[in-house]
Amino acid sequence: MSERIKVFAPASASNLGPGFDVIGLALEQPGDVVEAELSQTPGVKIAEVTGAESLTTDPERNVVAVAARAVLRRLDLEARMGVRLWLHKQMPLASGLGSSAASSVAGASAVNHLLDGRLSQIELIRCALEGEALVSGTAHADNVAPSVLGGIVLIRSCDPLDVVSLPVPPALRIVVVHPHTTVETVTARRLVEEHRFEIRQAVTNLGNIAALVSALYTGNLELLGRSIKDDLIEPVRAPLVPAFTQVKQAAASAGALGCSISGSGPSMFAFTASEEVAHAVASAMQAAFAAVGLTSNPYVGSVNTRGVTLLSKT
């Protein structure tokens, strides 16, 4: 029997207010698990998908196989080696939590472990981006990079790929609340692409993203909270998130440093300076969603600084 690898790739929150497509962080939970083993038949086959009935096992149309195949291709092994994959979805689809990125990262990482870790983390990001592009239409790395590297990551450039890991203040806590509704990434991106922005909006966001990075380096959580302000994308996407304004106000009233949409939504995130306040903020955000008839799941904790993780090797 061939060796089987099992890996966990974390979900991620991206944009973080002003950083559209250029900043994201890894969450402790949720995430995806992928198992992989080598086979005698060349190519990539998905043996099973659990946790998401809507996802196909067609390797041409599932990001986990696309990313896995990218690893084989990068190592010039695609025509000579086969891989079987088992994808265990443990996070919601179309949630704004980097679901496709987590699957892509887990698929690429699992195959890389099978091949003795020949690819670097940057090369893994490149492979996982091929999966991400299948779903969103663009290879943006603000979910993929933190899922691979862990922590908070700045994407200076996608072409050529240039990523910067930022400091994570020890006291920082992240709250993510996922209401039980969906926002398709393609739809959310189309709204942005069709919108005309004013220069003053861009200037405001430039100031806030610079202040956000400064706040992380200095550990100034009060400045970090002031920096979670998005004049560009949030106003365009807010109508896609039910009770957006009420949820944001509830988070602030409960003590959040700042609050905005996670990725394309509908999940929303908030930062706090303590675990106790984080749980209070999560409850307040859930209550605001419940007031409009939406149940939700909260995820509360520290930023995941490990990234994709090998669970077992048997």
C-alpha positions as YAML, in Angstrom:
chain: A
units: angstrom
residues:
- id: 1
  name: MET
  ca: [0.00, 0.00, 0.00]
- id: 2
  name: SER
  ca: [1.36, 3.43, -0.93]
- id: 3
  name: GLU
  ca: [2.02, 6.16, 1.59]
- id: 4
  name: ARG
  ca: [-0.95, 8.42, 2.38]
- id: 5
  name: ILE
  ca: [-0.58, 12.06, 3.39]
- id: 6
  name: LYS
  ca: [-3.19, 14.12, 5.24]
- id: 7
  name: VAL
  ca: [-2.98, 17.92, 5.46]
- id: 8
  name: PHE
  ca: [-5.08, 20.76, 6.86]
- id: 9
  name: ALA
  ca: [-5.27, 24.12, 5.09]
- id: 10
  name: PRO
  ca: [-6.86, 26.98, 7.03]
- id: 11
  name: ALA
  ca: [-9.56, 29.37, 5.93]
- id: 12
  name: SER
  ca: [-8.62, 33.01, 5.60]
- id: 13
  name: ALA
  ca: [-10.03, 36.50, 5.94]
- id: 14
  name: SER
  ca: [-8.95, 38.84, 3.17]
- id: 15
  name: ASN
  ca: [-8.95, 42.55, 2.35]
- id: 16
  name: LEU
  ca: [-9.15, 43.40, 6.09]
- id: 17
  name: GLY
  ca: [-10.88, 46.66, 5.29]
- id: 18
  name: PRO
  ca: [-8.77, 48.80, 2.94]
- id: 19
  name: GLY
  ca: [-6.51, 46.06, 1.52]
- id: 20
  name: PHE
  ca: [-8.52, 44.80, -1.45]
- id: 21
  name: ASP
  ca: [-6.66, 41.87, -3.04]
- id: 22
  name: VAL
  ca: [-3.42, 42.74, -1.21]
- id: 23
  name: ILE
  ca: [-3.76, 41.58, 2.40]
- id: 24
  name: GLY
  ca: [-5.18, 38.59, 4.25]
- id: 25
  name: LEU
  ca: [-4.74, 36.45, 7.34]
- id: 26
  name: ALA
  ca: [-5.09, 32.79, 8.25]
- id: 27
  name: LEU
  ca: [-7.75, 31.57, 10.68]
- id: 28
  name: GLU
  ca: [-7.43, 28.77, 13.22]
- id: 29
  name: GLN
  ca: [-10.79, 27.41, 12.06]
- id: 30
  name: PRO
  ca: [-12.44, 26.43, 9.78]
- id: 31
  name: GLY
  ca: [-10.42, 24.86, 6.95]
- id: 32
  name: ASP
  ca: [-10.17, 21.91, 4.59]
- id: 33
  name: VAL
  ca: [-8.51, 18.51, 4.91]
- id: 34
  name: VAL
  ca: [-7.03, 16.67, 1.92]
- id: 35
  name: GLU
  ca: [-5.64, 13.15, 1.83]
- id: 36
  name: ALA
  ca: [-3.36, 12.11, -1.02]
- id: 37
  name: GLU
  ca: [-1.49, 9.04, -2.20]
- id: 38
  name: LEU
  ca: [0.50, 8.17, -5.29]
- id: 39
  name: SER
  ca: [-1.02, 5.87, -7.91]
- id: 40
  name: GLN
  ca: [0.37, 3.90, -10.85]
- id: 41
  name: THR
  ca: [-1.88, 5.70, -13.34]
- id: 42
  name: PRO
  ca: [-0.52, 9.10, -14.47]
- id: 43
  name: GLY
  ca: [-2.64, 12.17, -13.76]
- id: 44
  name: VAL
  ca: [-4.77, 13.36, -10.85]
- id: 45
  name: LYS
  ca: [-7.95, 11.62, -9.72]
- id: 46
  name: ILE
  ca: [-10.36, 12.74, -7.00]
- id: 47
  name: ALA
  ca: [-11.45, 9.57, -5.20]
- id: 48
  name: GLU
  ca: [-14.00, 11.29, -2.96]
- id: 49
  name: VAL
  ca: [-15.37, 14.64, -1.84]
- id: 50
  name: THR
  ca: [-17.08, 14.84, 1.53]
- id: 51
  name: GLY
  ca: [-18.81, 17.76, 3.22]
- id: 52
  name: ALA
  ca: [-20.00, 19.48, 0.03]
- id: 53
  name: GLU
  ca: [-22.39, 17.59, -2.24]
- id: 54
  name: SER
  ca: [-22.29, 20.34, -4.87]
- id: 55
  name: LEU
  ca: [-18.58, 19.87, -5.57]
- id: 56
  name: THR
  ca: [-17.59, 17.66, -8.48]
- id: 57
  name: THR
  ca: [-14.97, 14.90, -8.54]
- id: 58
  name: ASP
  ca: [-14.07, 15.93, -12.10]
- id: 59
  name: PRO
  ca: [-10.37, 16.82, -11.82]
- id: 60
  name: GLU
  ca: [-10.73, 19.46, -14.53]
- id: 61
  name: ARG
  ca: [-13.38, 21.36, -12.58]
- id: 62
  name: ASN
  ca: [-12.34, 20.98, -8.94]
- id: 63
  name: VAL
  ca: [-9.65, 23.31, -7.61]
- id: 64
  name: VAL
  ca: [-8.06, 20.65, -5.40]
- id: 65
  name: ALA
  ca: [-7.05, 18.61, -8.46]
- id: 66
  name: VAL
  ca: [-6.05, 21.66, -10.52]
- id: 67
  name: ALA
  ca: [-3.63, 22.76, -7.79]
- id: 68
  name: ALA
  ca: [-2.33, 19.22, -7.28]
- id: 69
  name: ARG
  ca: [-1.69, 18.85, -11.01]
- id: 70
  name: ALA
  ca: [0.17, 22.17, -10.98]
- id: 71
  name: VAL
  ca: [2.65, 20.66, -8.50]
- id: 72
  name: LEU
  ca: [3.27, 17.66, -10.74]
- id: 73
  name: ARG
  ca: [3.68, 19.93, -13.76]
- id: 74
  name: ARG
  ca: [6.09, 22.26, -11.97]
- id: 75
  name: LEU
  ca: [8.25, 19.21, -11.11]
- id: 76
  name: ASP
  ca: [7.91, 17.81, -14.65]
- id: 77
  name: LEU
  ca: [6.16, 14.69, -13.33]
- id: 78
  name: GLU
  ca: [2.66, 15.06, -14.78]
- id: 79
  name: ALA
  ca: [3.12, 12.48, -17.54]
- id: 80
  name: ARG
  ca: [4.91, 9.96, -15.34]
- id: 81
  name: MET
  ca: [3.15, 10.03, -11.98]
- id: 82
  name: GLY
  ca: [-0.39, 9.72, -10.69]
- id: 83
  name: VAL
  ca: [-2.08, 11.01, -7.53]
- id: 84
  name: ARG
  ca: [-5.38, 10.13, -5.85]
- id: 85
  name: LEU
  ca: [-7.04, 12.75, -3.67]
- id: 86
  name: TRP
  ca: [-9.73, 12.77, -0.98]
- id: 87
  name: LEU
  ca: [-11.15, 16.24, -0.29]
- id: 88
  name: HIS
  ca: [-12.91, 16.75, 3.04]
- id: 89
  name: LYS
  ca: [-14.64, 20.13, 2.99]
- id: 90
  name: GLN
  ca: [-14.90, 21.45, 6.53]
- id: 91
  name: MET
  ca: [-15.92, 24.98, 5.69]
- id: 92
  name: PRO
  ca: [-18.80, 26.69, 3.88]
- id: 93
  name: LEU
  ca: [-18.73, 27.52, 0.18]
- id: 94
  name: ALA
  ca: [-19.15, 31.08, -1.14]
- id: 95
  name: SER
  ca: [-18.61, 32.38, 2.39]
- id: 96
  name: GLY
  ca: [-15.86, 34.97, 2.01]
- id: 97
  name: LEU
  ca: [-13.48, 32.72, 3.96]
- id: 98
  name: GLY
  ca: [-11.26, 31.54, 1.12]
- id: 99
  name: SER
  ca: [-12.93, 28.16, 0.63]
- id: 100
  name: SER
  ca: [-11.47, 27.55, -2.83]
- id: 101
  name: ALA
  ca: [-8.08, 28.78, -1.64]
- id: 102
  name: ALA
  ca: [-8.06, 26.33, 1.28]
- id: 103
  name: SER
  ca: [-8.88, 23.41, -1.04]
- id: 104
  name: SER
  ca: [-6.23, 24.53, -3.52]
- id: 105
  name: VAL
  ca: [-3.58, 24.94, -0.84]
- id: 106
  name: ALA
  ca: [-4.41, 21.58, 0.75]
- id: 107
  name: GLY
  ca: [-4.25, 19.81, -2.62]
- id: 108
  name: ALA
  ca: [-0.94, 21.36, -3.60]
- id: 109
  name: SER
  ca: [0.61, 20.84, -0.17]
- id: 110
  name: ALA
  ca: [-0.48, 17.19, 0.10]
- id: 111
  name: VAL
  ca: [1.13, 16.32, -3.23]
- id: 112
  name: ASN
  ca: [4.26, 18.27, -2.30]
- id: 113
  name: HIS
  ca: [4.56, 16.24, 0.91]
- id: 114
  name: LEU
  ca: [4.21, 13.03, -1.11]
- id: 115
  name: LEU
  ca: [7.15, 14.22, -3.18]
- id: 116
  name: ASP
  ca: [9.33, 14.97, -0.15]
- id: 117
  name: GLY
  ca: [8.60, 18.70, -0.06]
- id: 118
  name: ARG
  ca: [10.54, 19.61, -3.18]
- id: 119
  name: LEU
  ca: [8.65, 22.86, -3.73]
- id: 120
  name: SER
  ca: [9.21, 25.99, -1.65]
- id: 121
  name: GLN
  ca: [6.32, 27.84, -0.01]
- id: 122
  name: ILE
  ca: [6.38, 30.46, -2.77]
- id: 123
  name: GLU
  ca: [6.16, 27.72, -5.40]
- id: 124
  name: LEU
  ca: [3.26, 26.17, -3.48]
- id: 125
  name: ILE
  ca: [1.46, 29.51, -3.56]
- id: 126
  name: ARG
  ca: [1.94, 29.66, -7.33]
- id: 127
  name: CYS
  ca: [0.48, 26.15, -7.74]
- id: 128
  name: ALA
  ca: [-2.48, 26.86, -5.47]
- id: 129
  name: LEU
  ca: [-3.21, 30.06, -7.40]
- id: 130
  name: GLU
  ca: [-3.98, 27.94, -10.45]
- id: 131
  name: GLY
  ca: [-6.85, 26.40, -8.50]
- id: 132
  name: GLU
  ca: [-7.99, 29.76, -7.18]
- id: 133
  name: ALA
  ca: [-8.11, 31.18, -10.71]
- id: 134
  name: LEU
  ca: [-10.46, 28.39, -11.80]
- id: 135
  name: VAL
  ca: [-13.17, 29.62, -9.43]
- id: 136
  name: SER
  ca: [-12.70, 33.38, -9.21]
- id: 137
  name: GLY
  ca: [-11.40, 34.03, -12.71]
- id: 138
  name: THR
  ca: [-8.29, 35.79, -11.37]
- id: 139
  name: ALA
  ca: [-5.21, 34.53, -9.55]
- id: 140
  name: HIS
  ca: [-5.33, 36.83, -6.51]
- id: 141
  name: ALA
  ca: [-3.20, 35.59, -3.60]
- id: 142
  name: ASP
  ca: [-4.72, 37.31, -0.57]
- id: 143
  name: ASN
  ca: [-6.41, 34.05, 0.52]
- id: 144
  name: VAL
  ca: [-3.90, 31.53, -0.84]
- id: 145
  name: ALA
  ca: [-0.76, 33.14, 0.62]
- id: 146
  name: PRO
  ca: [-1.93, 33.28, 4.26]
- id: 147
  name: SER
  ca: [-3.34, 29.76, 3.98]
- id: 148
  name: VAL
  ca: [0.12, 28.55, 2.94]
- id: 149
  name: LEU
  ca: [2.29, 30.76, 5.15]
- id: 150
  name: GLY
  ca: [0.03, 31.49, 8.11]
- id: 151
  name: GLY
  ca: [-0.13, 34.85, 9.83]
- id: 152
  name: ILE
  ca: [-0.95, 38.15, 8.15]
- id: 153
  name: VAL
  ca: [0.38, 38.48, 4.61]
- id: 154
  name: LEU
  ca: [0.75, 41.45, 2.27]
- id: 155
  name: ILE
  ca: [0.69, 40.75, -1.47]
- id: 156
  name: ARG
  ca: [3.02, 43.35, -2.97]
- id: 157
  name: SER
  ca: [2.65, 41.84, -6.44]
- id: 158
  name: CYS
  ca: [1.07, 38.80, -8.08]
- id: 159
  name: ASP
  ca: [3.09, 39.01, -11.29]
- id: 160
  name: PRO
  ca: [5.82, 38.52, -10.37]
- id: 161
  name: LEU
  ca: [4.68, 36.98, -7.09]
- id: 162
  name: ASP
  ca: [6.04, 38.95, -4.13]
- id: 163
  name: VAL
  ca: [4.55, 38.40, -0.67]
- id: 164
  name: VAL
  ca: [5.49, 39.93, 2.69]
- id: 165
  name: SER
  ca: [4.68, 38.32, 6.05]
- id: 166
  name: LEU
  ca: [3.64, 40.99, 8.55]
- id: 167
  name: PRO
  ca: [3.95, 40.89, 12.37]
- id: 168
  name: VAL
  ca: [0.99, 39.58, 14.39]
- id: 169
  name: PRO
  ca: [0.56, 41.50, 17.67]
- id: 170
  name: PRO
  ca: [0.24, 38.93, 20.51]
- id: 171
  name: ALA
  ca: [-2.94, 40.46, 21.95]
- id: 172
  name: LEU
  ca: [-4.76, 40.60, 18.61]
- id: 173
  name: ARG
  ca: [-7.88, 38.47, 18.30]
- id: 174
  name: ILE
  ca: [-9.94, 37.89, 15.16]
- id: 175
  name: VAL
  ca: [-13.70, 37.34, 15.10]
- id: 176
  name: VAL
  ca: [-15.40, 36.00, 11.98]
- id: 177
  name: VAL
  ca: [-19.14, 35.45, 11.78]
- id: 178
  name: HIS
  ca: [-20.53, 33.53, 8.82]
- id: 179
  name: PRO
  ca: [-24.26, 34.07, 8.22]
- id: 180
  name: HIS
  ca: [-26.02, 31.19, 6.51]
- id: 181
  name: THR
  ca: [-26.32, 32.77, 3.10]
- id: 182
  name: THR
  ca: [-23.91, 32.98, 0.17]
- id: 183
  name: VAL
  ca: [-22.15, 35.54, -2.00]
- id: 184
  name: GLU
  ca: [-20.48, 34.24, -5.15]
- id: 185
  name: THR
  ca: [-16.95, 35.60, -5.59]
- id: 186
  name: VAL
  ca: [-17.47, 36.11, -9.32]
- id: 187
  name: THR
  ca: [-20.58, 38.23, -8.66]
- id: 188
  name: ALA
  ca: [-18.84, 40.32, -6.00]
- id: 189
  name: ARG
  ca: [-15.83, 40.92, -8.22]
- id: 190
  name: ARG
  ca: [-18.00, 41.91, -11.16]
- id: 191
  name: LEU
  ca: [-19.68, 44.61, -9.06]
- id: 192
  name: VAL
  ca: [-16.27, 46.05, -8.26]
- id: 193
  name: GLU
  ca: [-15.03, 45.88, -11.86]
- id: 194
  name: GLU
  ca: [-18.14, 47.68, -13.15]
- id: 195
  name: HIS
  ca: [-17.93, 50.47, -10.56]
- id: 196
  name: ARG
  ca: [-16.24, 53.82, -11.15]
- id: 197
  name: PHE
  ca: [-14.21, 55.11, -8.21]
- id: 198
  name: GLU
  ca: [-13.10, 58.62, -7.31]
- id: 199
  name: ILE
  ca: [-9.50, 59.53, -6.57]
- id: 200
  name: ARG
  ca: [-10.39, 60.68, -3.04]
- id: 201
  name: GLN
  ca: [-11.60, 57.15, -2.25]
- id: 202
  name: ALA
  ca: [-8.32, 55.68, -3.42]
- id: 203
  name: VAL
  ca: [-6.34, 58.21, -1.39]
- id: 204
  name: THR
  ca: [-8.29, 57.34, 1.77]
- id: 205
  name: ASN
  ca: [-7.62, 53.64, 1.28]
- id: 206
  name: LEU
  ca: [-3.92, 54.22, 0.60]
- id: 207
  name: GLY
  ca: [-3.63, 56.03, 3.92]
- id: 208
  name: ASN
  ca: [-5.49, 53.31, 5.77]
- id: 209
  name: ILE
  ca: [-3.53, 50.38, 4.33]
- id: 210
  name: ALA
  ca: [-0.26, 52.14, 5.17]
- id: 211
  name: ALA
  ca: [-1.49, 52.82, 8.71]
- id: 212
  name: LEU
  ca: [-2.62, 49.19, 9.04]
- id: 213
  name: VAL
  ca: [0.85, 47.90, 8.20]
- id: 214
  name: SER
  ca: [2.44, 50.42, 10.58]
- id: 215
  name: ALA
  ca: [0.04, 49.37, 13.35]
- id: 216
  name: LEU
  ca: [1.04, 45.72, 12.96]
- id: 217
  name: TYR
  ca: [4.75, 46.53, 13.14]
- id: 218
  name: THR
  ca: [4.34, 48.76, 16.19]
- id: 219
  name: GLY
  ca: [1.65, 46.68, 17.92]
- id: 220
  name: ASN
  ca: [-0.63, 49.73, 18.04]
- id: 221
  name: LEU
  ca: [-4.05, 48.04, 18.11]
- id: 222
  name: GLU
  ca: [-5.91, 51.32, 18.47]
- id: 223
  name: LEU
  ca: [-4.36, 52.53, 15.20]
- id: 224
  name: LEU
  ca: [-5.13, 49.16, 13.64]
- id: 225
  name: GLY
  ca: [-8.79, 49.63, 14.49]
- id: 226
  name: ARG
  ca: [-8.86, 53.11, 12.96]
- id: 227
  name: SER
  ca: [-7.31, 51.66, 9.81]
- id: 228
  name: ILE
  ca: [-10.11, 49.13, 9.20]
- id: 229
  name: LYS
  ca: [-11.91, 51.58, 6.97]
- id: 230
  name: ASP
  ca: [-12.66, 50.89, 3.32]
- id: 231
  name: ASP
  ca: [-13.95, 53.67, 1.09]
- id: 232
  name: LEU
  ca: [-13.54, 51.64, -2.12]
- id: 233
  name: ILE
  ca: [-14.93, 48.11, -1.98]
- id: 234
  name: GLU
  ca: [-17.05, 47.96, 1.16]
- id: 235
  name: PRO
  ca: [-19.70, 50.46, -0.06]
- id: 236
  name: VAL
  ca: [-20.08, 48.46, -3.30]
- id: 237
  name: ARG
  ca: [-20.37, 45.05, -1.62]
- id: 238
  name: ALA
  ca: [-22.27, 46.01, 1.54]
- id: 239
  name: PRO
  ca: [-25.70, 45.53, -0.12]
- id: 240
  name: LEU
  ca: [-24.77, 41.86, -0.74]
- id: 241
  name: VAL
  ca: [-24.53, 41.24, 3.02]
- id: 242
  name: PRO
  ca: [-27.88, 41.21, 4.87]
- id: 243
  name: ALA
  ca: [-27.88, 43.54, 7.90]
- id: 244
  name: PHE
  ca: [-24.37, 44.73, 7.11]
- id: 245
  name: THR
  ca: [-24.76, 48.11, 8.81]
- id: 246
  name: GLN
  ca: [-26.43, 46.62, 11.89]
- id: 247
  name: VAL
  ca: [-23.75, 43.94, 12.27]
- id: 248
  name: LYS
  ca: [-20.94, 46.48, 11.96]
- id: 249
  name: GLN
  ca: [-22.58, 48.74, 14.54]
- id: 250
  name: ALA
  ca: [-23.15, 45.80, 16.88]
- id: 251
  name: ALA
  ca: [-19.47, 44.85, 16.68]
- id: 252
  name: ALA
  ca: [-18.38, 48.41, 17.49]
- id: 253
  name: SER
  ca: [-20.81, 48.68, 20.42]
- id: 254
  name: ALA
  ca: [-19.46, 45.42, 21.85]
- id: 255
  name: GLY
  ca: [-15.89, 46.74, 21.79]
- id: 256
  name: ALA
  ca: [-14.46, 45.76, 18.40]
- id: 257
  name: LEU
  ca: [-11.42, 47.68, 17.21]
- id: 258
  name: GLY
  ca: [-12.75, 47.55, 13.65]
- id: 259
  name: CYS
  ca: [-15.14, 45.50, 11.52]
- id: 260
  name: SER
  ca: [-15.71, 44.90, 7.82]
- id: 261
  name: ILE
  ca: [-16.54, 42.27, 5.18]
- id: 262
  name: SER
  ca: [-14.32, 39.21, 4.95]
- id: 263
  name: GLY
  ca: [-13.34, 38.77, 1.31]
- id: 264
  name: SER
  ca: [-16.39, 38.86, -0.93]
- id: 265
  name: GLY
  ca: [-18.71, 38.21, 2.01]
- id: 266
  name: PRO
  ca: [-21.19, 37.41, 3.40]
- id: 267
  name: SER
  ca: [-18.92, 36.63, 6.37]
- id: 268
  name: MET
  ca: [-17.85, 39.63, 8.40]
- id: 269
  name: PHE
  ca: [-14.75, 39.96, 10.56]
- id: 270
  name: ALA
  ca: [-13.78, 42.12, 13.52]
- id: 271
  name: PHE
  ca: [-10.57, 42.69, 15.45]
- id: 272
  name: THR
  ca: [-10.38, 42.92, 19.24]
- id: 273
  name: ALA
  ca: [-7.60, 43.31, 21.80]
- id: 274
  name: SER
  ca: [-8.67, 40.42, 24.06]
- id: 275
  name: GLU
  ca: [-10.31, 37.01, 24.01]
- id: 276
  name: GLU
  ca: [-13.11, 38.15, 26.33]
- id: 277
  name: VAL
  ca: [-14.08, 41.07, 24.12]
- id: 278
  name: ALA
  ca: [-13.82, 38.84, 21.06]
- id: 279
  name: HIS
  ca: [-16.50, 36.50, 22.35]
- id: 280
  name: ALA
  ca: [-18.75, 39.44, 23.26]
- id: 281
  name: VAL
  ca: [-18.30, 40.88, 19.77]
- id: 282
  name: ALA
  ca: [-19.10, 37.53, 18.16]
- id: 283
  name: SER
  ca: [-22.33, 37.25, 20.15]
- id: 284
  name: ALA
  ca: [-23.35, 40.80, 19.23]
- id: 285
  name: MET
  ca: [-22.68, 40.20, 15.53]
- id: 286
  name: GLN
  ca: [-24.66, 36.94, 15.61]
- id: 287
  name: ALA
  ca: [-27.56, 38.70, 17.31]
- id: 288
  name: ALA
  ca: [-27.61, 41.37, 14.58]
- id: 289
  name: PHE
  ca: [-27.77, 38.68, 11.89]
- id: 290
  name: ALA
  ca: [-30.46, 36.84, 13.85]
- id: 291
  name: ALA
  ca: [-32.56, 40.01, 13.94]
- id: 292
  name: VAL
  ca: [-33.02, 39.68, 10.17]
- id: 293
  name: GLY
  ca: [-33.68, 35.94, 10.36]
- id: 294
  name: LEU
  ca: [-30.17, 34.63, 9.66]
- id: 295
  name: THR
  ca: [-28.46, 31.97, 11.74]
- id: 296
  name: SER
  ca: [-24.67, 32.06, 11.71]
- id: 297
  name: ASN
  ca: [-21.45, 30.41, 12.82]
- id: 298
  name: PRO
  ca: [-18.79, 32.31, 14.80]
- id: 299
  name: TYR
  ca: [-15.05, 31.69, 14.64]
- id: 300
  name: VAL
  ca: [-13.07, 33.37, 17.41]
- id: 301
  name: GLY
  ca: [-9.39, 33.19, 18.28]
- id: 302
  name: SER
  ca: [-5.85, 34.17, 17.50]
- id: 303
  name: VAL
  ca: [-4.47, 34.54, 14.00]
- id: 304
  name: ASN
  ca: [-3.22, 31.17, 12.74]
- id: 305
  name: THR
  ca: [0.53, 31.62, 12.37]
- id: 306
  name: ARG
  ca: [1.25, 28.06, 11.13]
- id: 307
  name: GLY
  ca: [-0.57, 27.96, 7.81]
- id: 308
  name: VAL
  ca: [-1.05, 24.66, 6.00]
- id: 309
  name: THR
  ca: [-0.17, 21.77, 8.32]
- id: 310
  name: LEU
  ca: [0.77, 18.12, 7.86]
- id: 311
  name: LEU
  ca: [-1.66, 16.08, 9.99]
- id: 312
  name: SER
  ca: [-0.41, 12.57, 9.31]
- id: 313
  name: LYS
  ca: [1.85, 10.47, 7.12]
- id: 314
  name: THR
  ca: [1.00, 6.76, 7.02]
...
